[in-house]
Amino acid sequence: MSGDPSGFSYKHRKNGDVVISHHGRVATTLRGDTAAEFIEDMNEASPLDAQDIMARLTGNYRRGNERLAKDHPRNV
């Protein structure tokens, strides 16, 4: 199990599944090869990289275009 102030944590279950949570709420469940690859990545990742990996797998990450979208004519 892993946790960080960024809010993501994961739990590796006995059956091989991985449950990723964000601020204590289940965000996604990984199974099979995806779960195995995730565990390998977590073993090699720094805490900051681990947070980034989990954010990307759950789709909960900033894409870097928020500032540009704010100024788009459609959003003004």
TIMI-2910 file (N, C-alpha, C, CB; in pm, 1 decimal, decimal comma, always signed):
<rs>
+----------+----------+----------+----------+----------+----------+----------+----------+----------+----------+----------+----------+------+
!      n_x !      n_y !      n_z !     ca_x !     ca_y !     ca_z !      c_x !      c_y !      c_z !     cb_x !     cb_y !     cb_z ! resn !
+----------+----------+----------+----------+----------+----------+----------+----------+----------+----------+----------+----------+------+
!    +84,5 !   -117,6 !     +0,0 !     +0,0 !     +0,0 !     +0,0 !    +88,9 !   +123,6 !     +0,0 !    -96,1 !     +0,0 !   +121,7 !  Met !
!    +44,6 !   +225,9 !    -70,7 !   +124,1 !   +346,5 !    -81,4 !    +34,3 !   +467,2 !    -65,1 !   +198,9 !   +351,7 !   -215,4 !  Ser !
!    +89,4 !   +577,1 !    -11,6 !    +10,2 !   +698,1 !     +3,3 !    +98,5 !   +820,8 !     +0,9 !    -70,0 !   +693,8 !   +132,0 !  Gly !
!    +38,4 !   +935,8 !    -29,5 !   +113,7 !  +1059,3 !    -41,5 !    +16,5 !  +1175,8 !    -27,9 !   +191,3 !  +1065,6 !   -176,7 !  Asp !
!    +63,7 !  +1293,3 !    +11,3 !    -25,5 !  +1408,4 !    +21,2 !    -96,5 !  +1442,4 !   -109,3 !    +51,6 !  +1527,3 !    +67,5 !  Pro !
!    -46,3 !  +1394,7 !   -223,7 !   -112,5 !  +1421,6 !   -350,9 !   -244,7 !  +1348,9 !   -361,8 !    -23,1 !  +1382,2 !   -466,2 !  Ser !
!   -267,8 !  +1252,9 !   -275,8 !   -399,6 !  +1192,1 !   -266,9 !   -416,7 !  +1053,5 !   -323,0 !   -492,3 !  +1276,4 !   -332,0 !  Gly !
!   -321,4 !  +1002,0 !   -397,6 !   -338,0 !   +868,8 !   -454,6 !   -272,8 !   +763,8 !   -366,4 !   -279,4 !   +862,9 !   -595,3 !  Phe !
!   -336,9 !   +648,5 !   -359,5 !   -280,3 !   +533,1 !   -290,7 !   -327,0 !   +409,1 !   -365,6 !   -323,0 !   +528,6 !   -138,9 !  Ser !
!   -260,9 !   +297,6 !   -340,5 !   -303,3 !   +174,0 !   -404,8 !   -290,9 !    +58,3 !   -307,0 !   -220,5 !   +146,8 !   -531,7 !  Tyr !
!   -367,7 !    -44,5 !   -335,5 !   -363,1 !   -166,6 !   -255,4 !   -354,7 !   -284,7 !   -351,8 !   -488,8 !   -178,6 !   -160,6 !  Lys !
!   -255,1 !   -369,9 !   -328,6 !   -236,3 !   -490,0 !   -409,3 !   -308,2 !   -604,5 !   -338,2 !    -83,2 !   -522,3 !   -430,7 !  His !
!   -411,3 !   -656,2 !   -401,2 !   -490,3 !   -764,0 !   -339,9 !   -425,6 !   -900,0 !   -364,0 !   -633,8 !   -763,7 !   -395,4 !  Arg !
!   -466,4 !   -997,5 !   -283,7 !   -411,5 !  -1133,5 !   -293,5 !   -438,3 !  -1196,5 !   -430,2 !   -470,6 !  -1221,9 !   -183,9 !  Lys !
!   -552,3 !  -1161,9 !   -491,9 !   -586,6 !  -1221,5 !   -621,4 !   -513,0 !  -1155,0 !   -738,1 !   -736,7 !  -1212,5 !   -644,1 !  Asn !
!   -426,2 !  -1057,1 !   -709,8 !   -347,6 !   -991,2 !   -812,7 !   -403,0 !   -858,2 !   -859,0 !   -334,9 !  -1080,1 !   -928,3 !  Gly !
!   -527,6 !   -828,7 !   -823,5 !   -586,5 !   -700,4 !   -860,4 !   -518,5 !   -587,0 !   -784,2 !   -738,2 !   -700,3 !   -832,8 !  Asp !
!   -523,4 !   -468,2 !   -841,5 !   -471,6 !   -348,2 !   -776,7 !   -584,5 !   -246,1 !   -774,7 !   -344,1 !   -291,9 !   -850,8 !  Val !
!   -614,4 !   -195,3 !   -656,2 !   -718,3 !    -93,8 !   -640,6 !   -648,5 !    +39,8 !   -614,8 !   -818,2 !   -130,2 !   -523,5 !  Val !
!   -673,5 !   +137,3 !   -702,8 !   -616,6 !   +270,4 !   -687,5 !   -725,4 !   +361,9 !   -632,4 !   -560,0 !   +324,4 !   -823,2 !  Ile !
!   -690,7 !   +432,4 !   -524,6 !   -784,5 !   +524,7 !   -460,2 !   -730,9 !   +666,5 !   -466,8 !   -810,1 !   +483,9 !   -313,8 !  Ser !
!   -823,4 !   +761,8 !   -465,4 !   -787,4 !   +903,6 !   -462,4 !   -862,1 !   +965,3 !   -345,8 !   -821,9 !   +976,5 !   -598,4 !  His !
!   -787,7 !  +1015,4 !   -249,0 !   -844,9 !  +1070,8 !   -125,2 !   -943,3 !   +973,4 !    -60,7 !   -915,3 !  +1204,4 !   -154,1 !  His !
!   -905,5 !   +845,1 !    -58,4 !   -984,8 !   +744,3 !    +10,9 !  -1099,8 !   +685,2 !    -67,9 !  -1037,9 !   +801,8 !   +133,1 !  Gly !
!  -1125,7 !   +734,2 !   -188,0 !  -1234,8 !   +681,1 !   -270,4 !  -1175,7 !   +603,2 !   -387,1 !  -1327,5 !   +795,6 !   -321,9 !  Arg !
!  -1233,0 !   +486,3 !   -415,3 !  -1181,5 !   +401,9 !   -522,7 !  -1193,9 !   +475,5 !   -655,7 !  -1257,0 !   +266,4 !   -527,9 !  Val !
!  -1081,0 !   +485,7 !   -726,8 !  -1079,1 !   +553,1 !   -856,0 !  -1081,0 !   +452,0 !   -970,8 !   -955,7 !   +643,4 !   -867,0 !  Ala !
!  -1008,6 !   +341,1 !   -955,2 !  -1006,0 !   +238,1 !  -1058,6 !   -951,6 !   +108,2 !  -1000,2 !   -920,6 !   +283,5 !  -1179,6 !  Thr !
!   -978,8 !     -1,1 !  -1069,9 !   -924,3 !   -131,5 !  -1033,9 !   -853,0 !   -187,9 !  -1155,4 !  -1036,0 !   -228,5 !   -983,9 !  Thr !
!   -729,2 !   -230,4 !  -1136,0 !   -649,9 !   -289,3 !  -1243,3 !   -645,5 !   -439,8 !  -1223,1 !   -506,2 !   -229,3 !  -1247,2 !  Leu !
!   -652,7 !   -512,8 !  -1335,2 !   -651,0 !   -658,4 !  -1328,2 !   -554,2 !   -715,4 !  -1431,1 !   -792,0 !   -715,4 !  -1350,2 !  Arg !
!   -512,6 !   -837,3 !  -1409,2 !   -431,9 !   -910,4 !  -1506,2 !   -296,7 !   -847,0 !  -1533,4 !   -506,6 !   -922,5 !  -1634,0 !  Gly !
!   -262,3 !   -843,2 !  -1663,7 !   -131,8 !   -791,1 !  -1705,3 !   -114,6 !   -644,9 !  -1668,0 !   -113,7 !   -808,1 !  -1855,0 !  Asp !
!   -222,2 !   -568,1 !  -1676,2 !   -214,4 !   -426,1 !  -1641,8 !   -174,8 !   -408,5 !  -1496,0 !   -348,4 !   -356,2 !  -1669,0 !  Thr !
!   -233,1 !   -489,5 !  -1407,8 !   -200,8 !   -482,4 !  -1265,1 !    -55,4 !   -523,6 !  -1241,1 !   -296,2 !   -572,4 !  -1183,3 !  Ala !
!    -10,5 !   -628,7 !  -1308,7 !   +127,4 !   -675,6 !  -1292,3 !   +227,5 !   -569,6 !  -1339,3 !   +148,9 !   -807,0 !  -1370,0 !  Ala !
!   +199,7 !   -505,7 !  -1452,9 !   +287,4 !   -400,4 !  -1503,0 !   +288,5 !   -280,5 !  -1407,6 !   +243,0 !   -356,4 !  -1643,7 !  Glu !
!   +171,6 !   -248,8 !  -1351,3 !   +162,1 !   -138,4 !  -1257,0 !   +250,2 !   -164,0 !  -1134,8 !    +16,4 !   -116,9 !  -1214,3 !  Phe !
!   +245,2 !   -284,0 !  -1079,6 !   +325,4 !   -318,3 !   -962,0 !   +474,0 !   -308,7 !   -994,8 !   +290,6 !   -460,0 !   -911,7 !  Ile !
!   +514,1 !   -353,8 !  -1113,5 !   +654,5 !   -340,1 !  -1154,7 !   +695,1 !   -193,3 !  -1159,8 !   +677,5 !   -406,1 !  -1292,3 !  Glu !
!   +607,5 !   -110,7 !  -1218,6 !   +636,4 !    +33,0 !  -1229,0 !   +647,0 !    +96,7 !  -1090,3 !   +527,2 !   +104,1 !  -1311,8 !  Asp !
!   +560,9 !    +55,8 !   -998,9 !   +561,4 !   +113,8 !   -863,8 !   +688,7 !    +77,0 !   -788,7 !   +438,5 !    +66,6 !   -784,6 !  Met !
!   +740,5 !    -43,0 !   -811,9 !   +862,9 !    -86,0 !   -744,7 !   +983,5 !     -3,1 !   -786,7 !   +889,2 !   -232,5 !   -773,1 !  Asn !
!   +978,0 !    +54,2 !   -907,7 !  +1090,1 !   +130,7 !   -960,1 !  +1069,0 !   +281,5 !   -948,6 !  +1114,1 !    +93,7 !  -1104,0 !  Glu !
!   +949,3 !   +325,2 !   -914,2 !   +915,1 !   +468,0 !   -918,5 !   +945,2 !   +540,7 !   -787,6 !   +768,6 !   +484,5 !   -952,1 !  Ala !
!   +981,0 !   +666,9 !   -801,2 !   +994,0 !   +754,0 !   -683,2 !   +852,6 !   +788,1 !   -636,7 !  +1077,6 !   +885,7 !   -715,6 !  Ser !
!   +837,1 !   +838,4 !   -515,3 !   +702,5 !   +874,2 !   -468,1 !   +630,2 !   +972,4 !   -560,4 !   +711,4 !   +933,7 !   -329,5 !  Pro !
!   +701,5 !  +1070,4 !   -612,8 !   +639,1 !  +1167,4 !   -702,6 !   +599,2 !  +1101,7 !   -834,4 !   +734,0 !  +1285,1 !   -728,8 !  Leu !
!   +685,9 !  +1017,3 !   -888,4 !   +653,7 !   +945,5 !  -1011,6 !   +536,3 !   +851,2 !   -991,0 !   +775,3 !   +867,5 !  -1061,2 !  Asp !
!   +529,6 !   +788,0 !   -874,3 !   +419,2 !   +697,6 !   -844,4 !   +286,1 !   +772,3 !   -847,2 !   +440,1 !   +631,0 !   -707,6 !  Ala !
!   +283,9 !   +892,3 !   -790,4 !   +161,6 !   +973,6 !   -792,5 !   +122,6 !  +1006,5 !   -936,5 !   +180,9 !  +1104,1 !   -710,9 !  Gln !
!   +219,6 !  +1039,7 !  -1019,6 !   +193,6 !  +1072,8 !  -1159,2 !   +138,2 !   +952,0 !  -1234,0 !   +321,6 !  +1123,2 !  -1227,0 !  Asp !
!   +196,4 !   +835,9 !  -1212,7 !   +149,6 !   +713,7 !  -1279,1 !     +5,4 !   +685,0 !  -1241,0 !   +239,2 !   +593,6 !  -1242,4 !  Ile !
!    -25,4 !   +693,0 !  -1111,8 !   -162,5 !   +665,2 !  -1067,9 !   -260,1 !   +768,6 !  -1122,0 !   -170,0 !   +661,7 !   -915,2 !  Met !
!   -220,0 !   +894,2 !  -1128,1 !   -306,7 !   +998,7 !  -1182,1 !   -337,6 !   +971,2 !  -1328,9 !   -241,2 !  +1137,3 !  -1166,0 !  Ala !
!   -236,3 !   +932,8 !  -1403,8 !   -257,6 !   +906,1 !  -1545,6 !   -346,3 !   +783,6 !  -1567,3 !   -123,8 !   +886,4 !  -1615,8 !  Arg !
!   -329,6 !   +680,9 !  -1486,8 !   -413,1 !   +561,1 !  -1501,7 !   -559,2 !   +587,6 !  -1467,4 !   -359,8 !   +449,4 !  -1413,7 !  Leu !
!   -583,7 !   +679,9 !  -1376,4 !   -721,5 !   +710,3 !  -1338,2 !   -781,1 !   +822,0 !  -1422,0 !   -727,8 !   +747,6 !  -1192,1 !  Thr !
!   -697,7 !   +889,3 !  -1503,1 !   -747,1 !   +999,6 !  -1583,8 !   -760,7 !  +1127,6 !  -1504,5 !   -878,8 !   +963,7 !  -1644,5 !  Gly !
!   -710,1 !  +1129,5 !  -1381,2 !   -725,4 !  +1244,7 !  -1293,3 !   -592,9 !  +1320,4 !  -1286,4 !   -771,5 !  +1200,7 !  -1151,4 !  Asn !
!   -562,2 !  +1392,4 !  -1391,9 !   -439,5 !  +1470,6 !  -1393,0 !   -459,0 !  +1592,6 !  -1482,1 !   -319,6 !  +1385,2 !  -1441,5 !  Tyr !
!   -382,3 !  +1693,4 !  -1457,8 !   -389,2 !  +1815,1 !  -1539,4 !   -317,7 !  +1789,8 !  -1671,2 !   -326,2 !  +1937,4 !  -1464,7 !  Arg !
!   -376,9 !  +1839,6 !  -1776,1 !   -322,4 !  +1817,2 !  -1908,5 !   -232,5 !  +1931,3 !  -1954,1 !   -434,2 !  +1797,8 !  -2007,1 !  Arg !
!   -221,0 !  +2037,1 !  -1873,6 !   -132,7 !  +2146,7 !  -1906,9 !   -194,0 !  +2252,7 !  -1996,1 !    -12,9 !  +2093,8 !  -1971,2 !  Gly !
!   -319,6 !  +2236,0 !  -2034,7 !   -380,0 !  +2332,5 !  -2125,0 !   -489,6 !  +2415,9 !  -2058,2 !   -436,5 !  +2261,1 !  -2244,9 !  Asn !
!   -501,2 !  +2408,4 !  -1927,0 !   -608,0 !  +2481,4 !  -1859,1 !   -597,0 !  +2632,0 !  -1880,2 !   -606,1 !  +2450,3 !  -1710,8 !  Glu !
!   -476,4 !  +2683,1 !  -1873,9 !   -457,3 !  +2826,6 !  -1889,3 !   -495,7 !  +2870,5 !  -2031,1 !   -311,1 !  +2865,2 !  -1858,2 !  Arg !
!   -458,6 !  +2793,2 !  -2132,1 !   -491,9 !  +2826,6 !  -2269,2 !   -642,1 !  +2818,3 !  -2292,7 !   -418,5 !  +2734,5 !  -2365,2 !  Leu !
!   -706,5 !  +2717,2 !  -2238,3 !   -849,5 !  +2699,4 !  -2257,7 !   -928,0 !  +2814,2 !  -2195,0 !   -894,9 !  +2566,1 !  -2198,9 !  Ala !
!   -877,9 !  +2869,1 !  -2087,3 !   -945,6 !  +2980,6 !  -2020,2 !   -957,7 !  +3100,6 !  -2113,0 !   -870,4 !  +3020,4 !  -1892,3 !  Lys !
!   -857,8 !  +3120,1 !  -2198,6 !   -855,5 !  +3235,9 !  -2287,4 !   -916,8 !  +3208,7 !  -2424,8 !   -714,3 !  +3282,9 !  -2304,6 !  Asp !
!   -965,3 !  +3089,9 !  -2448,4 !  -1023,8 !  +3055,8 !  -2578,5 !  -1152,4 !  +3136,5 !  -2598,4 !  -1052,7 !  +2902,1 !  -2588,7 !  His !
!  -1178,4 !  +3185,7 !  -2720,1 !  -1297,7 !  +3268,1 !  -2744,4 !  -1428,5 !  +3202,1 !  -2701,1 !  -1306,1 !  +3301,9 !  -2890,4 !  Pro !
!  -1435,3 !  +3071,9 !  -2711,2 !  -1555,8 !  +3001,0 !  -2670,9 !  -1580,7 !  +3012,0 !  -2521,4 !  -1546,4 !  +2855,6 !  -2710,7 !  Arg !
!  -1473,4 !  +3029,8 !  -2443,4 !  -1485,4 !  +3030,4 !  -2297,8 !  -1479,0 !  +3170,2 !  -2236,5 !  -1377,1 !  +2945,4 !  -2238,4 !  Asn !
!  -1476,1 !  +3272,4 !  -2319,5 !  -1463,6 !  +3409,1 !  -2266,2 !  -1598,8 !  +3466,5 !  -2235,9 !  -1389,6 !  +3499,8 !  -2364,3 !  Val !
+----------+----------+----------+----------+----------+----------+----------+----------+----------+----------+----------+----------+------+
</rs>
